[in-house]
Amino acid sequence: MRRSHLAGRPLPTYGHPSKAPQSNNGTGACRVGGRETVSRKRYVARGVPGGYRIWDNRGRRWWGDLYELCPDDLLAELNGQTDQARITALLKRYRAQKR
C-alpha cells in the first residue's frame, strides 16, 4: 500500500490566525504565506503615444484626459482619500498645463 506524502505530519490548518495577511505599515504591501505582495491599485498611469493616460482597473477603461506629464498627485488622490474638491483642482491644474 502506498503511503501519503503527508504521513506522520499534522494536517494543515487553514484559517489559522498566524496565516492571516499582515499589514506592512501602510505601504500597500502585505505578507501572505511568507511572501510580500503589493495590493493592486484601482487607478494607474499608462504610457501612451503623446503622454500618459489613467487606466481604471476596476472599470477596465480609460479615465480622464491625455496628460503630457505623469499625473502622480492625481493618481495618489484617486487611490487614496478621493476628496472630490482636490481631484477637481488637480484636473483643472493639469488641463491648464496642456494649453
Secondary structure, 3 states (H helix, E strand, C coil): CCCCCCCCCCCCCCCCHHHCCEECCCCCEEEECCEEEECCCCEEEEEECCEEEEEECCCCEEEEEEECCCCHHHHHHHHCCCCHHHHHHHHHHHHHHHC
